[in-house]
Amino acid sequence: MATASIPRAATGSGDDTKKAKTALQALNFFMADMQAGIGPFLGVFLQQRGWTSGPIGSVMTAGGVAGMLMTVPAGAFIDRTEKKRMVVIVTGICTVMASFLILLSQSGLVVTVSQVATAIAGAAIGPAVSGMTLGVVRQKGFNAQNGRNQAWNHAGNMIGAGLSGWLGWRFGMPAIFYLAAAFGVLAIISVLMIPERAIDHEAARGLEKDAEAGDDAKGGQAEGFRTLLRNKPMLILAAALACFHLGNGAMLPLYSLAVVGAGKGNAAVFTATVVVVAQGVMILTSLLAMRMAAGKGYWLVLLISFAALPIRGALAGTFIEHWGVWPVQALDGIGAGLQSVAVPGLVACLLNGSGRVNIGQGAVMTIQGVGASLSPAIGGWLAQVLGYQIAFYVLGSFALVSLALWIGFAGTLRPACSTQNTTSEQDA
């Protein structure tokens, strides 16, 4: 079937659905490195090879901008195609190949091209996995399954970071790239274990009932932005996330650079500790967010996530020490862990029945990506000109705008953030 036509409904059995759920969790575990490449290790890898914080932040921003520009087209494509599994396979291969480019050369051009390619691939993986999840468990089971997916994803990040730290310490930083490649291969195997017939491609785009063919002719990218602008709660959500990620995006790599640059930690081991602490907390908070959202709705979950960043920025600026990783990254785990469940779940609720769920996911990711892509450059140059302490204070303050938006529009947001009509029990 051509990708532009209306996707068919899944015909899989209950056993297929169970297999798909398990495979989705395995995929989320192994795709952690696929989404971020070598992630926070890139900064210290380049620092060891003579790069300074400003240029490091700039190449990370280049990747962020590229990923931001691709999220809506990627979401549109996921809404319209039945080849969701193939999307994950292709992007996984591209991510691994792009990461290996950095091993061959650390020139500005090669590093920038690698980061851009990784970001573009990552922009497609997110909507693809979200769409497959929605297609397997439908709207009523999405909150619970997405919570489990995110817990496994954070576990994959935590174990991958721990192994990366040990490998980097034992064999040198290049060993981290080989680990990322191994995770990529296992992610591809995992996605192939998802029975194709278990995916309802109409439900995957938010059309469980009365799918209409007439609207399918609309352009994907333009419709994504129009959907966002017409939906006030989504617009507020996107603005709040943009401000949050403007401060949060640079925190993890910048804190690693600050501590390692001060000679207070081994590059590979400390960077791994930074990630492991955050991801360990994220495992717990993603499961907590799943239950909190089912009972209290997504508004409270996101409020707590926004409040974590100003505190984190204050601690990071005050305590640039090896032990500071524990409170600083625990707060990162709280903020990011809660959002990893609440944001996709809320967007799926807001666009249920529209047939544009994944375009909507991409549109929100694009707006928040503006903040995330600018953060490394802002943080990197602030640190270079004014010092790390001031950089952390400024980055943490951006989330105060998120809190003001979320509290100021609470009357609009609270009803929209309710899950009582779209979620079932946690074992759905």
N, C-alpha and C positions, 0 to 999 in steps of 0.2 A: 504493500500500500504506500502511496506517496505521502510524504510528511505533511503536506498541506491539507489533508483531508481529516474529517472528524475521526478521532481515535475510537476504536471499538472497546467494548466493555470486556473485562476479564472473565474467563470461564473456569478459573482454577478451583480446585477442591479445597476443603478445610486443611488437608495435609499440605497442599501447596502454600497456603497462607502461612502456616506454621514454619515451613521451611524458609519462606521469604522473610519472615520476621527475624529468624535466627541469622540468616545471611546478611540482612540489613545491619544487624548489630556488629557482625564480624567486619562488614565493609566499613562501618563508621570507625571501628577500632584501627584498621590498617590504613584508612585513607587520611589519617591525621597528617602524616608527612607529605602526602600528595597535595594537600591543600596549601601548605605553607612552605614546601621545599625544606631547606635546612633552617628556615625561620630565624629565631633569635641568634643562632650560631653564626649566621652570615656576618653580623656586625663585628664580632670578635675575630672571625676568620680574616676579614678584610683589615681590621685594626692591626693584626699581627703582621700584615704585609704592607704596612705603611700608610694606610688610609686614615684620615681624620674624621671626626664625628659629623662635620658638615656634609662632605661628599657621600658618606655612608647613608645619612638621612635622605639625601637627594635621590640616590638610586632606588632606595626603598619607596620613596614617594612616586617615582616614575612607574614602578610596578603597581602601586596602589591606584594611580590614575588610570592605567591601562585596564586593570580589573574593574574599576568603577564604570568605565565606558562600556564594558562588555556585559554587565549583569542583566540589563533589560533585554538586549538581543538574545542572550542565553536563556533567560526565562521564557521569552516568546517561543524560542525553538523547542524548549522542553514541553511547553503547553501543546505544541502542534505535532510532536513526533512520538512514534512508538519505539524508537531506538534509544531509549533512555539508558539502558545498560551499556550500549556501545559508546555513548557519550563519556561515561566514566572510564571505560577502557582506553579510549583515544586520549583523553585529557591526562590520564595517569601516565601513559607512555611519554607524552610531551613534557610533563612535569619532570620526570626522571632525567630525560635527555637534556632539558634546559639546565637542571642543577649541575649536571656533569660538565657543562660548558665552563663553569667557574673553576673547576679543577684544571682545565686546560689553560686558562688565561684569567688573570685578575685585572685586565685592562678595563677602563671605564666603559667602553662600548660593549665588551662581552658581558660584563656584570649587569649592565642595564638591560641588554637584550634578554639575558637569562631571567631577570626579575619580571620583565614585561611578559615573557612567555609563561612563566609560572603563574602570574596573576590572572592572565587570560584563561588558563586552564582551570584555576581555582574558581573563577566566576561561573564556569559551567557545572562544576562538580556539585556545588551547593544546591542549586535549583533541581538538578537531576536526582539527587538523593532525596530531597524533600518531596519531589513529585512522585518518585517511586513509593515512598513511604505512604503518602496520601492515597495513592492508587491501590496499595495493598490493604490498608486498615480502614480506609474511608475517613470522613470527617469525624465521626464519633470516636474513633480510636486513635486519632492523630496525636492528641496531647500526650497520652500515655506512651505510645510507641516513640514519639519524638523525644520524650524525656529519657527513655531507655537508650535510644540512639546516641543522644548527646553524652550520657554517662559513659557509654562504651568509647565514644570519640575522645573524651577527656582522658579515659584510661589509656587509650592508645598514645595520646600525646605524652602522658606521664611516663609510661614505660619506654616509649621511644626516646624521650629526653634523657631518662636515666641511662639507657644503653648508649646513647650518643655521648653523654658525659664520660662514661667509663671507656668507651672506644677512643674518644678524643684524647683522654689522659694516657691511655695505654699505647695507642698506635698513631696518635696525631689527628688533627682536625679533618684531614681528607677521609678518614674512616667513616665519618658521619654521613658523607655522601653515599657511600656504599650501603649503609643501613637504610637510608631513605629509599634507595632503589629496591632493596629487599621488601620493604613495606609496600612499595608500589606494586610489585608482582603479586603479593598476597592479597592486596585490595582487588586486583583484577580477577583473581581466582574467586574471591568472595562474591563479586557482583555476578559472575557466571553461575553461581549457585542459586541465584534468585530465579525461580521458575517464571518464564515470560508470561505464562497464562495466569499467574497470580496477580498481575498488575492490571487494574481497571484504569485504562487511559483516560476515560471520561472523568472518573472520580479524581484522578491525579491532577486535573486542571480545575477542580471545583464544580464539576457538572455531574453530580450523582443522579440528578433527576431532570427530565425534560430538556435534554441537550438540544439546542437549536442550531441548525446548520447555517442559518442566514448570517449570524454575526461572525462566523469564522473567517469571513473574507477580509476582515479588518486587519490593518498592518499591526504587527506585534509591538514594535518599539514605540510608536506613537500612542497606541492604546495603553501601554504601560504607564506613561507619564500622565495621560488624561485620567486614568483610573485613580492614580495617586492624588491628583489635584481635585477630583470630584469628591473624594472621601476625606472629610475633615479629620476624623481620628487618625487615619493613616498619615496625613500631612503633619499632624502634631507629633506622631510617633517618629517620623523620619527626621524632623527638625531636632527633636530631643536626642535621637541617636547620633545625628551629625555632630552636635556639640559634645556629646560624651566621647565619641571616638576621636574628635580633634585633640582631646587631652589624653585619652587612653592609648592611642595607637603607638606612641613613641615610648611609653613608660618602660615596657619590658626590655627592649634592646638598649635603651639609654641607661637604665639602672645597671645592666651588665657592664656597659662601657665605663660607667662611673666607678664601680667597685674594682673591676679588673684594671682599669687605667691607674687607679690609686695604689696598685700593687697589693690589694687585700684579698686576692683569690686567684686560683688557677683558672685560666680562661674557659676551658671546656667543662671542668667540674662545676664551677660557679654558675655558668650559663645553664647547665643541666639542672642544677638545684633550683634556680629561678623558675624554670618551667615545671619541674616536678611538684614543687610546693603549690603553685597555682592550679595545676591540673588535678592534683589530689583533692583540693578543696572543690574544684568544679564538679568532680564526680558526685560528691555529696549534695552540692547546691542544685545541680540539674535534677536530681531525683526529688529534692525538696521542692523545687520550682514546679515540677509536674504535679505534685500533690497540692501545693498551695494554690496553683492556678485552677485546679479542679474544684477547690472549695471556696476560694476567695476571688478568683478572677485574675487576669493578668496585670491589672493596674498596680496592685500592691507589690507584685513581684518586680515590676520594672522600677517602681519608686525606690525600693531598697537597692537595686542595682545601681541606679544613678547616684545615690547617697554614698556609695562606697568609694568613688573616685576622688572627691576632695580630701577625704581622710587619707587615702593612699598617697596622694601627691604631697600632703604635709609630712607624712612619715618618711617618704623617700627623700625629700629635700633636707630633712633634719638628721636622718641617720644613714649616711652613705658608708655603711659598714657591712662586713660579710654576714653578720647575724641579722641585718635588716631585711634580708630576703624573706624571712618568715612572716612578719606582719605585713610587709609591702605586697608580697605575692599572694598571701591569704586573702587580702582585700581584692586583688585582681580576680582570684578564683570566685569570690562572691559575686562581683559585678558581671563578669563574663559568663559564669556558669548559669546565673539566673536568666540572662538575656538569650543564651543559646537555646533555651526552651521557650521563653515567653515571646520572643519576636516572631519566629516562624509560626507558632501557634496562633498568635493574635492576627497576623496577616491572613492566615488560612480562614479564621473566623470572619474577619471583615469582608473577605471576598468570596465567601462560600456562595455558590450558585451563579457566579459571574462567568465561569469558564476562563478566568484570567488570573488564577491564583499564583502561578509561577512568574508571570509577568509582574504581578504585584510584589512578589518577593524580590524580584530583580530591581524594581523601581525603588523600593525602600532601601535595598542594599546600595543602590547607586547614590542616593542622597546621603546615607550615613558614610558611604565611601569617600565622599568629599572631605569629611572630617578625618577619616582614617588615613587617607592618602597624603593630606597636608601635614599631619602630625609629626612624622619622622623628620621632615625638613624643618619645621618650626622648632621642634625639640632639639634637633641636632645643632642648628645655628644658634639658638638661645644658649645651649650648653657651651658652645665654642666662644661666644662673645661675652656672656654674663656669668657662666659657670653652671655646673650641674644643679646646685641648690636652687637657684632662681628658676631654672628651666622646669624643675619638678613642681614648684609652687604655682607657676603660671599654667602648666598643663593640667594640674588638678583643679584649678579654678574654673575651667571651661564647663565642667559638669554642673556648676551652680545654675547655669542657664537651663540645662536639662531639667533640673529640679523645679525651677520656676515655671517652665512650660507644663510639666507634668502635674504640678499642684494647681497652677492657675487655671488649667482647663479640665480639672477633675470632674466637673459636672458633665462634660461632654464625653470624657474618656471612660469613666467608671461603667456606664451601661454597655458601651461598645466592647469593653475588656472582659465582660462576663463570659464564662464558658459553659454555663448551666444548660444551654440549649444545643450545644454542639459536642459535648464530651460525655463519655460514659465512665463507668468505673475504671479504676487503674488497671484492671486485668483485661480490659476490652481488647 
